[in-house]
Amino acid sequence: MSDDKTKNKAERKQAQIDHAPHTSPKAKLVKLADKIYNLQDLNRVPPKGWGERRSVINLSCNDMYCVMMVLYLSVVVEPEW
């Protein structure tokens, strides 16, 4: 799913969360892997101009998204793959 750039950041993030339950288990795994990689990259090399507070807030939001995906996959979706 591509982000709708006409929406603000909070709306785009909410759209991703709303869309997640309606994707295939494989798509969820790809999204989860992408989020985990992004978290590792942000932890390794924060973007220039980011203070520690912004990094922590971003990691916190992404952590919550990853936890949501893992819980959904492990509780709601039966492993068919």
Secondary structure, 3 states (H helix, E strand, C coil): CCCCCCCCHHHHHHHHHHHHHHCCHHHHHHHHHHHHHHHHHHHHCCCCCCCHHHHHHHHHHHHHHHHHHHHHHHHHCCCCC
